[in-house]
Amino acid sequence: MMHREEALLQNYRDICSSLKAAAERVGREAQKITLLAVVKYASDEDVLALLKQGVLTDVGESRVQQAWARWQEDPRFAPFSKVRKHFIGHLQTNKAAKAAQLFDFIDSIDSPETVRALAKHVPAGKILRVLVQVKLTHKQTQSGLPLPQARQLAARLRGAFENIDVCGYMAVAPQGADAPTLRALFKPLAHAFETDFATHPQAQLSLGMSEDFEIAVEEGSTLPRIGSLLFK
Ligand SMILES: *Cc1c(COP(=O)(O)O)cnc(C)c1O
């Protein structure tokens, strides 16, 4: 039986080769794509195993409390404080203070109020990066803003706070959608991203999860978010 650590490392390698192949199919540079490892459901032991291998640069959490307990209070995670931490869940305003302190990126912005609350709590000298979340379907349960409103919010927020850097867009595709549907949803967003963030040196378009990251990369994602496939 393979040790858990080897199995995790193999998952990571498999994902990297799929990412690279997807990038090459459309003539993109694979090095410009960052794997955001979604650790929200992973055990501490699994996350630590990959951190110790030195393969994770960016991690995604969806609950402030759980993330705080890990990255702020658990001494086992202390050696990995340089790993970039992204918040990818729905941020309640009453958690903004902790979120502004803990995270490097908030990838799920959908209101000016949230950004205002974050800006009040960003520690001195820190720049908090944020992505505006775009809603790709009309489902009530989906978070984010329809693309036109998301673009307006991004435009309005850019330069509005000296400690907040608006870097791009994030979106979650509907589950189980087929490839043509996914492409049709991703394309207008990728186009908007290229237009709106053409001059931003660290622009990010975060599309794709375990099920659809290859299509997302073919359509321009720079920051696919992968959880279940990495920690399976
Ligand atoms: C959980 C989550 C992911 C990871 O999903 P997997 O299908 O497990 O890869 C990505 N993005 C968001 C916003 C999530 O909440």
The ligand as an SDF file (V2000), in Angstrom:
LIG
                    3D

 15 15  0  0  0  0  0  0  0  0999 V2000
  -14.8560   23.8550   -2.4540 C   0  0  0  0  0  0  0  0  0  0  0  0
  -14.5640   24.8340   -3.5020 C   0  0  0  0  0  0  0  0  0  0  0  0
  -13.6710   24.5120   -4.5460 C   0  0  0  0  0  0  0  0  0  0  0  0
  -13.0220   23.1610   -4.7070 C   0  0  0  0  0  0  0  0  0  0  0  0
  -13.9180   22.2700   -5.2850 O   0  0  0  0  0  0  0  0  0  0  0  0
  -13.4610   20.7990   -5.7290 P   0  0  0  0  0  0  0  0  0  0  0  0
  -14.5650   20.3740   -6.6490 O   0  0  0  0  0  0  0  0  0  0  0  0
  -13.3810   20.0020   -4.4900 O   0  0  0  0  0  0  0  0  0  0  0  0
  -12.1710   20.9070   -6.4460 O   0  0  0  0  0  0  0  0  0  0  0  0
  -13.3800   25.5140   -5.4620 C   0  0  0  0  0  0  0  0  0  0  0  0
  -13.9300   26.7400   -5.3870 N   0  0  0  0  0  0  0  0  0  0  0  0
  -14.8110   27.0730   -4.4130 C   0  0  0  0  0  0  0  0  0  0  0  0
  -15.3790   28.4510   -4.3980 C   0  0  0  0  0  0  0  0  0  0  0  0
  -15.1570   26.1400   -3.4530 C   0  0  0  0  0  0  0  0  0  0  0  0
  -16.0170   26.4910   -2.4850 O   0  0  0  0  0  0  0  0  0  0  0  0
  1  2  1  0
  2  3  1  0
  2 14  2  0
  3  4  1  0
  3 10  2  0
  4  5  1  0
  5  6  1  0
  6  7  2  0
  6  8  1  0
  6  9  1  0
 10 11  1  0
 11 12  2  0
 12 13  1  0
 12 14  1  0
 14 15  1  0
M  END
$$$$
